[in-house]
Amino acid sequence: MTRPTPETLAHSARRARAAAEPASDADHAAAVRAAATPAVPGVRTPAPAQVSGAGSLVRSLEALGVDVVFGIPGGAILPAYDPLYDSTVRHILVRHEQGAGHAATGYAQATGKVGVCIATSGPGATNLVTPIADAYMDSVPVVAITGQVARPSIGTDAFQEADIQGITLPITKHNFLVQNADEIPRVLAEAFHLAATGRPGPVLVDIPKDVLQAATTFAWPPTLDLPGYRPTLHPHGKQIREAARLMTAARRPVLYVGGGVLKAGATEGLRRLAELTGIPVVTTLMALGAFPDSHPQHLGMPGMHGTVAAVYGLQKADLIVALGARFDDRVTGKLDSFAPDATVVHADIDPAEIGKNRHADVPIVGDARHVIDELISAVTAEQEAGRRADLADWWVQLDDLRKRYPLGYEEPADGTLSPQYVIKRLGEIAGPDAIYVAGVGQHQMWASQFISYEKPHTWLNSGGLGTMGYAVPAAMGAKVGRPDTVVWAVDGDGCFQMTNQELATCALEGIPVKIALINNGNLGMVRQWQTLFYGERYSNTDLGTHKHRIPDFVKLAEALGCVGLRCETAEDVDRTIAAAMEINDAPVVIDFVVGKDAMVWPMVAAGTSNDEIMFARGVRPVFDEDDV
């Protein structure tokens, strides 16, 4: 087995600048706000200096409080790498630009700071398209800096030219093509402000090579010029009062919580609101950890692979209070049959989301933290006036469903290792303080179901775009941002083969992530759909990782500088996970060889109504007539 040399690890440790772990969800939100301002508290305001455009870029990053960037040099961006050599900013050399983008996303999701990635022009920039789209769908604050060919060559099909500004226009919150070196400090400050404020998202800054090489005067702080950009943070009082009135009058209400609650640092307020009202809570895939899984009011995750109680709760509600959620198709199922009897209160910082998929009877534009705090005050006033909801019958129905249809799984009939058991034990052994990062597919759904998320910012995944290859580099970024926290990536054998080269980065840079590889030998979720909807015609889903052991994941892990372990029986699961937990000086990969036929249940088939939820194959929940 190949491990990094002591010299390499020591060098990496010297370069590591550990970001302080947020002490609370409010601290996490404060980190976002701090990252959005040109003058960062605790960062010395630099004196004006004559530098190149590249020098101005690097000094701007330093002034913005950036501690780490992920990237790969190339011709057009090369001028920036010379001043970066002497910078306080740590640069992590990734093996593929997609890895840089996902690492920036994982870093941002784990810390609340803006993640930064760097690539050169042409293919370097286009390799960032997937992680940029991923960050856009999941509202993650990322700034992508790309080199561009020199200004006279733009539009000539020059070597390694690509119109990355045009390419990314639909998948960025905003993007810039810098035309003058004097603009660099202002553009960088604006990019960070845009990425972190309002509804967070990715911002791209494209800089031509000759602009990086040009002489300029660096001065800080710049004056931002963003006319018309004024996110609404505080909700309208009349709408809040109407929402509170509905919440204290409803008989079957549900709090539908999305990722916006996490991004706003509103989880403590959410718990107070839920306990004040007694209303059941559902948390989307992007909101796991926003409300403790163990809380008695938590019904679980709604949607395609949500719990029966959560799906039923939304479907039969007479009031849905949506907080930082967007009525995604994976939650609603067939939209015109979703929650037919529900009045909808929809609160979101992005007014474009309100009414986009489902009509909002009470639209509330505002930051989720302010919305929730003001709802608490308004509901308290309603209760003091003697108006309080009676939810006893509603809870009897929901508790009955939770008892009859709990999350569970059947052991494989052929004696193979159960993937659900592996993931459940991983969560129990690693505990609620660890960060869990999932790829996309069956293992992602099992990780969302069988690990208990008690704290915010402990669950990272690609929710909106569903990006295979997300987990390994995102875990790398999360571990860089939270070096004192255990970080587990739960990945599939298909996803893992897309970006596992970043484990070499982890090995050389001293980033000891841990990978739980759920190896079922197939593209599991695609195979599940082929089983259910394509007559068990398994076209091109067998990856050969079982039949031929190609690749041998233990040998591959060792070749990449990691510790490689394998587990094939239930009896060895705890011992193997414990062994991985003891290794903190190198990345660890565990090849969990599991059965190929396990499926994710419950399930609402795509395009069908949530009323048609299946508890297991061929098993539809039975509701009392009064319930439906």
For each residue, the residues with C-beta under 8 A, 3 or more apart:
1: 558 563 564
2: 558 559 561
3: 507 561 563 585 586
4: 8 9 12 507 508 510 561 586
5: 8 9
6: 9 10
7: 10 11
8: 4 5 11 12 508 510
9: 4 5 6 12 13 510 585
10: 6 7 13 14
11: 7 8 14 15
12: 4 8 9 15 16 508 509 510 511
13: 9 10 16 510
14: 10 11
15: 11 12 90 509
16: 12 13 90 480 483 510
17: 67 68 88 90
18: 483 484
19: 67 68 111 113 480 481 482 483
20:
21: 482 484 485
22: 25 27 28 31 111 112 457
23: 27
24: 27 28 268
25: 22 28 29 262 265 266 267 268 456 457
26: 29 30 265 268
27: 22 23 24 30 31 112 265
28: 22 24 25 31 32 111 112 265 456 457
29: 25 26 32 33 112 263 264 265 266 369
30: 26 27 33 34 112 265
31: 22 27 28 34 35 111 112 113
32: 28 29 35 36 112 113 141 196 197 200 263 265
33: 29 30 36 37 196 197
34: 30 31 37 40 41 65
35: 31 32 40 64 65 112 113 114 141 192 196
36: 32 33 114 192 193 195 196 197
37: 33 34 40 193
38: 63 64 189 192 193 220 221 222 224
39: 43 45 63 220 221
40: 34 35 37 43 63 64 65
41: 34
42: 65
43: 39 40 62 63 64 65
44:
45: 39 63 220 221
46: 49 59 62 63 218 220
47:
48: 217 218 219 220
49: 46 55 59 217 218
50: 215 216 217 218
51: 54 55 56 59 83 215 216 217 218
52: 55 56 79 83 181 212 213 214 215 216
53: 56 57 79 178 181 184 207 211 212 213 214 216
54: 51 57 58 79 80 82 83 212 213
55: 49 51 52 58 59 83 218
56: 51 52 53 59 60 181 184 185 216 218
57: 53 54 60 61 80 83 145 184 188 207 212
58: 54 55 61 62 80 83 84 87 89
59: 46 49 51 55 56 62 63 83 185 218 220
60: 56 57 63 64 184 185 188 189 218 220
61: 57 58 64 66 69 87 89 116 188
62: 43 46 58 59 65 66 87 88 89
63: 38 39 40 43 45 46 59 60 185 220 221
64: 35 38 40 43 60 61 114 188 189 192
65: 34 35 40 42 43 62 113
66: 61 62 69 89 114 116
67: 17 19 88 89 90
68: 17 19 89 90 91 92 107 116 480 481
69: 61 66 89 90 91 92 104 116 117 118 145
70: 91 92 94 99 100 101 103 104 107 115 116 117 118 477
71: 77 91 92 93 94 97 100 117 118 119 145
72: 93 94 95 96 97 100 118 119 120 124
73: 77 78 81 120
74: 77 78 119 120 121 124 147 160
75: 78 120 121 147 159 160 209
76: 120 121 122 124 146 147 148 149 160 208 209
77: 71 73 74 80 81 118 119 120 121 124 145 146 147 207 209 212
78: 73 74 75 81 82 120 147 209
79: 52 53 54 82 209 212 213
80: 54 57 58 77 83 84 118 145 147 207 212
81: 73 77 78 84 85 91
82: 54 78 79 85
83: 51 52 54 55 57 58 59 80 86 87
84: 58 80 81 87 89 91
85: 81 82
86: 83
87: 58 61 62 83 84 91
88: 17 62 67
89: 58 61 62 66 67 68 69 84
90: 15 16 17 67 68 69
91: 68 69 70 71 81 84 87 118
92: 68 69 70 71 103 476 480 505 509
93: 71 72 505 509
94: 70 71 72 97 99 100 103 473 502 505
95: 72 99 501 502 504 505
96: 72 99 100 127 499 501 502
97: 71 72 94 100 101 117 119 124 125 127 128
98: 101 102 127 128 130 131 469 473 499
99: 70 94 95 96 102 103 472 473 476 499 501 502 505
100: 70 71 72 94 96 97 103 104 117 118 119 128 131 473
101: 70 97 98 104 105 117 127 128 130 131 132 134 135 142 144 473
102: 98 99 105 106 131 134 467 469 470 473 474 477 499
103: 70 92 94 99 100 106 107 115 117 473 474 476 477 480 502
104: 69 70 100 101 107 108 115 116 117 131 135 142 143 144 477
105: 101 102 108 109 115 131 134 135 138 140 142 470 474 477
106: 102 103 109 110 115 437 460 473 474 475 476 477 478 481
107: 68 70 103 104 110 111 113 115 477 478 480 481
108: 104 105 111 112 113 114 115 135 140 141 142 477 481
109: 105 106 140 457 460 474 478
110: 106 107 435 457 460 477 478 481 482 485
111: 19 22 28 31 107 108 481 482
112: 22 27 28 29 30 31 32 35 108 265 457
113: 19 31 32 35 65 107 108 141 481
114: 35 36 64 66 108 141 142 143 192 195 196
115: 70 103 104 105 106 107 108 135 140 141 142 143 477
116: 61 66 68 69 70 104 142 143 144 145
117: 69 70 71 97 100 101 103 104 128 131 142 143 144 145
118: 69 70 71 72 77 80 91 100 144 145 146
119: 71 72 74 77 97 100 124 125 127 128 144 145 146 147
120: 72 73 74 75 76 77 78 124 125 146 147 160
121: 74 75 76 77 124 125 146 147 148 149 160 161 162 164 209
122: 76 125 126 159 160 161 162
123: 126 127 160 162
124: 72 74 76 77 97 119 120 121 127 128 146 147 160
125: 97 119 120 121 122 128 129 146 147 148 162 164 167 206
126: 122 123 129 162 164 167
127: 96 97 98 101 119 123 124 130
128: 97 98 100 101 117 119 124 125 131 132 144 146 164
129: 125 126 132 133 167 168 171
130: 98 101 127 133 134 465 467
131: 98 100 101 102 104 105 117 128 134 135 142 467
132: 101 128 129 135 136 142 144 168 171 172 202 204
133: 129 130 136 137 171 465
134: 101 102 105 130 131 137 138 140 462 464 465 467 470
135: 101 104 105 108 115 131 132 138 139 140 141 142 201 202
136: 132 133 139 171 172 173 201 202 464
137: 133 134 463 464 465
138: 105 134 135 259 286 462 463 464 465
139: 135 136 199 200 201 259 260 263
140: 105 108 109 115 134 135 200 201 202
141: 32 35 108 113 114 115 135 195 196 200 201 202
142: 101 104 105 108 114 115 116 117 131 132 135 195 201 202 203
143: 104 114 115 116 117 188 191 192 195 202 203 204 205
144: 101 104 116 117 118 119 128 132 168 202 203 204 205
145: 57 69 71 77 80 116 117 118 119 204 205 207
146: 76 77 118 119 120 121 124 125 128 164 204 205 206 207
147: 74 75 76 77 78 80 119 120 121 124 125 206 207 208 209 212
148: 76 121 125 154 161 164 177 206 207 208 209
149: 76 121 153 154 158 159 160 161 208 209
150: 153 154 158 208 209 210
151: 154 179 208 210 211
152: 210
153: 149 150 156 158 161
154: 148 149 150 151 158 161 208
155:
156: 153 161
157: 161
158: 149 150 153 154 161
159: 75 122 149
160: 74 75 76 120 121 122 123 124 149
161: 121 122 148 149 153 154 156 157 158
162: 121 122 123 125 126 167
163: 166 167
164: 121 125 126 128 146 148 167 168 204 206
165: 168 169 175 176 177 204 206
166: 163 169
167: 125 126 129 162 163 164
168: 129 132 144 164 165 171 172 175 204
169: 165 166 172 175
170:
171: 129 132 133 136 168 202
172: 132 136 168 169 175 201 202 203 204
173: 136 194 195 199 200 201 202 203
174: 191 194 203
175: 165 168 169 172 203 204 205 206
176: 165 187 190 191 203 204 205 206
177: 148 165 206 208
178: 53 181 183 184 187 205 206 207 208 211
179: 151 183 208 211
180: 183 211 214
181: 52 53 56 178 184 211 212 214 215 216
182: 216 217
183: 178 179 180 186 187
184: 53 56 57 60 178 181 187 188 207 211 216 218
185: 56 59 60 63 188 189 218 219 220 221 222
186: 183 189 190 222 223 224 225
187: 176 178 183 184 190 191 205
188: 57 60 61 64 143 184 185 191 192 205
189: 38 60 64 185 186 192 193 221 222 224
190: 176 186 187 193 194 224 225 226
191: 143 174 176 187 188 194 195 203 205
192: 35 36 38 64 114 143 188 189 195 196 203
193: 36 37 38 189 190 196 197 224 226
194: 173 174 190 191 197 198 201 203 226 229
195: 36 114 141 142 143 173 191 192 200 201 202 203
196: 32 33 35 36 114 141 192 193 200
197: 32 33 36 193 194 200 231
198: 194 229 231 349 350
199: 139 173 231 260 263 348 349 350
200: 32 139 140 141 173 195 196 197 263
201: 135 136 139 140 141 142 172 173 194 195
202: 132 135 136 140 141 142 143 144 171 172 173 195
203: 142 143 144 172 173 174 175 176 191 192 194 195
204: 132 143 144 145 146 164 165 168 172 175 176
205: 143 144 145 146 175 176 178 187 188 191
206: 125 146 147 148 164 165 175 176 177 178
207: 53 57 77 80 145 146 147 148 178 184 211 212
208: 76 147 148 149 150 151 154 177 178 179 211 212
209: 75 76 77 78 79 121 147 148 149 150 212 213
210: 150 151 152 213 214
211: 53 151 178 179 180 181 184 207 208 214
212: 52 53 54 57 77 79 80 147 181 207 208 209
213: 52 53 54 79 209 210
214: 52 53 180 181 210 211
215: 50 51 52 181
216: 50 51 52 53 56 181 182 184
217: 48 49 50 51 182
218: 46 48 49 50 51 55 56 59 60 184 185
219: 48 185 222
220: 38 39 45 46 48 59 60 63 185
221: 38 39 45 63 185 189
222: 38 185 186 189 219
223: 186
224: 38 186 189 190 193
225: 186 190
226: 190 193 194 229
227:
228:
229: 194 198 226
230:
231: 197 198 199 349 367
232: 235 349 351 365 366 367
233: 349 366 367 370
234: 366 367 370 374
235: 232 239 240 347 364 365 366 370 371 374
236: 239 240 364 365 366
237: 240 241 374
238: 241 242
239: 235 236 242 243 362 363 364
240: 235 236 237 243 244 364 371 374 375 378
241: 237 238 244 245 378
242: 238 239 245 246 362
243: 239 240 246 247 321 345 347 362 364 375 378
244: 240 241 247 248 375 378 379 381 382
245: 241 242 248 249 382 387
246: 242 243 249 250 253 319 343 345 362
247: 243 244 250 253 277 279 319 321 345 375 379 382 389
248: 244 245 277 379 382 383 387 388 389
249: 245 246 387 389
250: 246 247 253 279 318 319 343 389
251: 318 389 390 391 393 394
252: 316 317 318 319 391 394
253: 246 247 250 277 279 280 317 318 319 320 321 389 391 394
254: 279 280 281 282 299 313 314 317 319 320 321
255: 270 273 274 277 279 280 281 282 321 323
256: 282 284 302 314 320 321 322 323 325 331
257: 261 270 281 282 283 284 287 290 291 323 324 325
258: 261 284 286 287 322 323 324 325 326
259: 138 139 262 263 284 286 287 290 324 325 463
260: 139 199 263 264 323 324 325 348 349 368
261: 257 258 264 266 267 270 287 290 323 324 368 372
262: 25 259 265 266 267 286 287 289 290 324 456 457
263: 29 32 139 199 200 259 260 324 368
264: 29 260 261 324 349 367 368 369 370
265: 25 26 27 28 29 30 32 112 262 369
266: 25 29 261 262 269 270 290 323 324 367 368 369 371 372
267: 25 261 262 270 271 289 290 291 456
268: 24 25 26 271 272
269: 266 272 273 369 372 373 376
270: 255 257 261 266 267 273 274 281 290 291 323 372
271: 267 268 274 275 291 292 295
272: 268 269 275 276 372 376
273: 255 269 270 276 277 372 375 376 379
274: 255 270 271 277 278 279 281 291 295 297
275: 271 272 278 297
276: 272 273 376 379 380 383
277: 247 248 253 255 273 274 379 389
278: 274 275 297 389 391 395
279: 247 250 253 254 255 274 297 321 389 391
280: 253 254 255 297 298 299 313 394 395 398
281: 254 255 257 270 274 291 295 297 298 299
282: 254 255 256 257 298 299 300 301 302 306 310 313 314
283: 257 287 288 289 290 291 298 300 301
284: 256 257 258 259 287 288 301 302 303 325 328 331 463
285: 288 301 303 330 448 461 463
286: 138 258 259 262 461 463 464
287: 257 258 259 261 262 283 284 290 291 324 325
288: 283 284 285 293 301 448 453 459
289: 262 267 283 453 454 455 456 457 458 459
290: 257 259 261 262 266 267 270 283 287 456
291: 257 267 270 271 274 281 283 287 295 297 298
292: 271 295 298 453 454 455
293: 288 298 300 452 453 454
294: 298 452 454
295: 271 274 281 291 292 298
296:
297: 274 275 278 279 280 281 291
298: 280 281 282 283 291 292 293 294 295
299: 254 280 281 282 302 307 309 310 313 398 402
300: 282 283 293 306 307 309 310 407
301: 282 283 284 285 288 305 306 307 310 448 449
302: 256 282 284 299 306 307 310 311 313 314 331
303: 284 285 306 310 311 328 330 331 332 333 604
304: 330 331 333 603 604 606
305: 301 445 448 449 600 601 602 603 604
306: 282 300 301 302 303 310 311 331 602 604
307: 299 300 301 302 310 311 402 405 407 602
308: 311 312 401 404 405 602 613 615 621
309: 299 300 312 313 398 401 402 405
310: 282 299 300 301 302 303 306 307 313 314
311: 302 303 306 307 308 314 315 602 604 610 613
312: 308 309 315 316 398 401 613 621 623 627
313: 254 280 282 299 302 309 310 316 317 398
314: 254 256 282 302 310 311 317 320 331 338 339 342 610
315: 311 312 338 339 610 611
316: 252 312 313 339 341 397 627 628
317: 252 253 254 313 314 320 339 341 342
318: 250 251 252 253 341 342 343
319: 246 247 250 252 253 254 342 343 344 345
320: 253 254 256 314 317 339 342 343 344 345
321: 243 247 253 254 255 256 279 345 347
322: 256 258 325 327 344 345 346 347 348 360
323: 255 256 257 258 260 261 266 270 347 368 371 372
324: 257 258 259 260 261 262 263 264 266 287 347 348 349 368
325: 256 257 258 259 260 284 287 322 328 331 348
326: 258 348 353 356 357
327: 322 331 332 335 338 346 356 357 358
328: 284 303 325 331 332 357 464
329: 332 333 335 357
330: 285 303 304
331: 256 284 302 303 304 306 314 325 327 328
332: 303 327 328 329 335 338 339 357 358 610
333: 303 304 329 337 338 604 607 608 609 610 612
334: 337 338 607 608 609 610
335: 327 329 332 338 357 358
336:
337: 333 334 340 609 610 611
338: 314 315 327 332 333 334 335 358 609 610
339: 314 315 316 317 320 332 342 344 358
340: 337
341: 316 317 318
342: 314 317 318 319 320 339
343: 246 250 318 319 320 361 362
344: 319 320 322 339 358 359 360 361 362
345: 243 246 247 319 320 321 322 360 361 362 364
346: 322 327 353 354 355 358 360 362 363 364
347: 235 243 321 322 323 324 364 365 366 368 371
348: 199 260 322 324 325 326 351 353 354 364 365 368
349: 198 199 231 232 233 260 264 324 365 366 367 368
350: 198 199 353 354
351: 232 348 354 363 365
352: 356
353: 326 346 348 350 356
354: 346 348 350 351 360 363 364 365
355: 346 358 359 360 363
356: 326 327 352 353
357: 326 327 328 329 332 335
358: 327 332 335 338 339 344 346 355
359: 344 355
360: 322 344 345 346 354 355 363
361: 343 344 345
362: 239 242 243 246 343 344 345 346
363: 239 346 351 354 355 360
364: 235 236 239 240 243 345 346 347 348 354 371
365: 232 235 236 347 348 349 351 354
366: 232 233 234 235 236 347 349 370 371
367: 231 232 233 234 264 266 349 370 371
368: 260 261 263 264 266 323 324 347 348 349 371 372
369: 29 264 265 266 269 372 373
370: 233 234 235 264 366 367 373 374
371: 235 240 266 323 347 364 366 367 368 374 375
372: 261 266 269 270 272 273 323 368 369 375 376
373: 269 369 370 376 377
374: 234 235 237 240 370 371 377 378
375: 240 243 244 247 273 371 372 378 379
376: 269 272 273 276 372 373 379 380
377: 373 374 380 381
378: 240 241 243 244 374 375 381 382
379: 244 247 248 273 276 277 375 376 382 383
380: 276 376 377 383 384
381: 244 377 378 384 385
382: 244 245 247 248 378 379 385 387 388
383: 248 276 379 380 386 387 388
384: 380 381
385: 381 382
386: 383
387: 245 248 249 382 383
388: 248 382 383
389: 247 248 249 250 251 253 277 278 279
390: 251 393
391: 251 252 253 278 279 394 395
392: 395 396
393: 251 390 396 397
394: 251 252 253 280 391 397 398
395: 278 280 391 392 398 399
396: 392 393 399 400
397: 316 393 394 400 401 624 627
398: 280 299 309 312 313 394 395 401 402
399: 395 396 402 403
400: 396 397 403 404
401: 308 309 312 397 398 404 405 621 623
402: 299 307 309 398 399 405 406
403: 399 400 406
404: 308 400 401 621
405: 307 308 309 401 402 602 615 621
406: 402 403
407: 300 307 449 450
408:
409: 418 420 421 598 601
410: 413 616
411: 418 421
412: 415 416 417 418 595 597 598
413: 410
414: 595 597
415: 412
416: 412 593 594 595 596
417: 412 421 422 567 568 569 570 573 592 593 594 595
418: 409 411 412 421 422 570 594 595 598
419: 422 423 442 443 446 518 520 592 594 595 598
420: 409 423 424 446 449 450 598
421: 409 411 417 418 424 425 570 573
422: 417 418 419 425 426 516 518 567 573 592 594
423: 419 420 426 427 443 446 447 450 451 490 516 518
424: 420 421 427 428 450 451
425: 421 422 428 429 573 574 577
426: 422 423 429 430 451 488 490 516 577
427: 423 424 430 431 436 450 451 452
428: 424 425 431
429: 425 426 574 577 578 581
430: 426 427 434 436 486 488 577 581
431: 427 428 434
432: 452 453 454 455 458
433: 455 458 485 486
434: 430 431 458 485 486 487 488
435: 110 457 458 459 460 475 478 479 482 485 486 487 488
436: 427 430 447 451 453 458 459 460 488 489 490
437: 106 460 461 470 471 474 475 478 487 488 489 490
438: 443 444 447 448 459 460 461 470 471 489 490 491
439: 443 444 461 462 468 469 470 471 489 490 491 492 495 496
440: 444 461 462 466 467 468 470 492 495 525
441: 444 445 468 492 494 495 523 524 525 526
442: 419 445 446 492 518 520 524 525 528 598 599 600
443: 419 423 438 439 446 447 490 491 492 495 518 524
444: 438 439 440 441 447 448 461 490 492
445: 305 441 442 448 449 525 600
446: 419 420 423 442 443 449 450 490 518 600
447: 423 436 438 443 444 450 451 461 490
448: 285 288 301 305 438 444 445 451 459 461
449: 301 305 407 420 445 446 600
450: 407 420 423 424 427 446 447
451: 423 424 426 427 436 447 448 459
452: 293 294 427 432
453: 288 289 292 293 432 436 458 459
454: 289 292 293 294 432 458
455: 289 292 432 433 458
456: 25 28 262 267 289 290
457: 22 25 28 109 110 112 262 289 435
458: 289 432 433 434 435 436 453 454 455
459: 288 289 435 436 438 448 451 453
460: 106 109 110 435 436 437 438 474 475 478
461: 285 286 437 438 439 440 444 447 448 470 471
462: 134 138 439 440 465 466 467 470 474
463: 137 138 259 284 285 286 466
464: 134 136 137 138 286 328
465: 130 133 134 137 138 462
466: 440 462 463
467: 102 130 131 134 440 462 470
468: 439 440 441 492 494 495 498
469: 98 102 439 472 473 495 498 499
470: 102 105 134 437 438 439 440 461 462 467 473 474 495 499
471: 437 438 439 461 474 475 489 490 491 495 496 499 515
472: 99 469 475 476 489 491 496 499 500 502 503 513 515
473: 94 98 99 100 101 102 103 106 469 470 476 477 499 502
474: 102 103 105 106 109 437 460 462 470 471 477 478 489
475: 106 435 437 460 471 472 478 479 487 488 489 513 515
476: 92 99 103 106 472 473 479 480 502 505 506 511 513
477: 70 102 103 104 105 106 107 108 110 115 473 474 480 481
478: 106 107 109 110 435 437 460 474 475 481 482 485 487
479: 435 475 476 482 483 485 487 506 511 512 513
480: 16 19 68 92 103 107 476 477 483 511
481: 19 68 106 107 108 110 111 113 477 478
482: 19 21 110 111 435 478 479 485 487
483: 16 18 19 479 480
484: 18 21
485: 21 110 433 434 435 478 479 482
486: 430 433 434 435 514 581
487: 434 435 437 475 478 479 482 513 514
488: 426 430 434 435 436 437 475 513 514 515 516
489: 436 437 438 439 471 472 474 475 513 514 515 516
490: 423 426 436 437 438 439 443 444 446 447 471 516 518
491: 438 439 443 471 472 495 496 515 516 517 518
492: 439 440 441 442 443 444 468 495 496 517 518 519 520 523 524
493: 496 497 517 518 519 520 521 522 543 545 553
494: 441 468 497 498 522 523 524 543
495: 439 440 441 443 468 469 470 471 491 492 498 499
496: 439 471 472 491 492 493 499 500 515 517 553
497: 493 494 500 543 551
498: 468 469 494 495
499: 96 98 99 102 469 470 471 472 473 495 496 502
500: 472 496 497 503 556 560
501: 95 96 99 504 505 560
502: 94 95 96 99 103 472 473 476 499 505 506
503: 472 500 506 507 513 515 557 560 561 562 587 589
504: 95 501 507 508 560 561
505: 92 93 94 95 99 476 501 502 508 509 511
506: 476 479 502 503 509 511 512 513 561 562 587
507: 3 4 503 504 560 561 562 586 587
508: 4 8 12 504 505 561
509: 12 15 92 93 505 506
510: 4 8 9 12 13 16
511: 12 476 479 480 505 506 587
512: 479 506 583 584 585 586 587 588
513: 472 475 476 479 487 488 489 503 506 587 588
514: 486 487 488 489 580 581 583 587 588 590
515: 471 472 475 488 489 491 496 503 557 562 587 588 589 590
516: 422 423 426 488 489 490 491 577 590 592
517: 491 492 493 496 553 589 590 591 592
518: 419 422 423 442 443 446 490 491 492 493 524 592 594
519: 492 493 545 546 553 591 592 593 594
520: 419 442 492 493 524 546 594 595 596 598
521: 493 542 543 544 545 546 547 596
522: 493 494 526 527 538 541 542 543 596
523: 441 492 494 526 527 541 543
524: 441 442 443 492 494 518 520 527 528 596 598
525: 440 441 442 445 528 529 600
526: 441 522 523 529 530 541
527: 522 523 524 530 531 538 541 596
528: 442 524 525 531 532 599 600
529: 525 526 532 533 534
530: 526 527 533 534 536 537 538 539 541
531: 527 528 534 536 597 599
532: 528 529 599 605 617
533: 529 530 605
534: 529 530 531 537 539
535:
536: 530 531
537: 530 534
538: 522 527 530 541 542
539: 530 534
540:
541: 522 523 526 527 530 538
542: 521 522 538 547
543: 493 494 497 521 522 523 546
544: 521 547 548 550
545: 493 519 521 548 549 550 551 553
546: 519 520 521 543 549 593 596
547: 521 542 544
548: 544 545
549: 545 546 552
550: 544 545
551: 497 545 555 556
552: 549 555 556
553: 493 496 517 519 545 556 557 564 566 589 591
554: 557 558 564 565 566 589 591
555: 551 552 558 559 564
556: 500 551 552 553 559 560 564 589
557: 503 515 553 554 560 562 563 564 587 588 589 591
558: 1 2 554 555 561 562 563 564
559: 2 555 556
560: 500 501 503 504 507 556 557 587
561: 2 3 4 503 504 506 507 508 558 586 587
562: 503 506 507 515 557 558 586 587 588 589
563: 1 3 557 558 580 583 586 587 588 589
564: 1 553 554 555 556 557 558 588 589 591
565: 554 576 579 580 588 589 590 591
566: 553 554 576 590 591 593
567: 417 422 572 573 576 590 591 592 593
568: 417 572 592 593
569: 417 572 573
570: 417 418 421 573
571:
572: 567 568 569 575 576
573: 417 421 422 425 567 569 570 576 577 592
574: 425 429 577 578
575: 572 578 579
576: 565 566 567 572 573 579 580 590
577: 425 426 429 430 516 573 574 580 581 590
578: 429 574 575 581 582
579: 565 575 576 582 583
580: 514 563 565 576 577 583 588 590
581: 429 430 486 514 577 578
582: 578 579
583: 512 514 563 579 580 586 588
584: 512
585: 3 9 512
586: 3 4 507 512 561 562 563 583
587: 503 506 507 511 512 513 514 515 557 560 561 562 563
588: 512 513 514 515 557 562 563 564 565 580 583
589: 503 515 517 553 554 556 557 562 563 564 565
590: 514 515 516 517 565 566 567 576 577 580
591: 517 519 553 554 557 564 565 566 567
592: 417 419 422 516 517 518 519 567 568 573
593: 416 417 519 546 566 567 568
594: 416 417 418 419 422 518 519 520 598
595: 412 414 416 417 418 419 520 598
596: 416 520 521 522 524 527 546
597: 412 414 531
598: 409 412 418 419 420 442 520 524 594 595
599: 442 528 531 532 603 617
600: 305 442 445 446 449 525 528 603
601: 305 409 614 615 616 617
602: 305 306 307 308 311 405 613 614 615 616
603: 304 305 599 600 613 614
604: 303 304 305 306 311 333 608 609 610 612 613 614
605: 532 533 608 612 614
606: 304
607: 333 334
608: 333 334 604 605 612
609: 333 334 337 338 604 612
610: 311 314 315 332 333 334 337 338 604 613
611: 315 337 628
612: 333 604 605 608 609 620
613: 308 311 312 602 603 604 610 620 621
614: 601 602 603 604 605 617 618 619 620
615: 308 405 601 602 619 620 621
616: 410 601 602 619
617: 532 599 601 614
618: 614
619: 614 615 616
620: 612 613 614 615
621: 308 312 401 404 405 613 615
622:
623: 312 401 627 628
624: 397 627 628
625: 628
626:
627: 312 316 397 623 624
628: 316 611 623 624 625
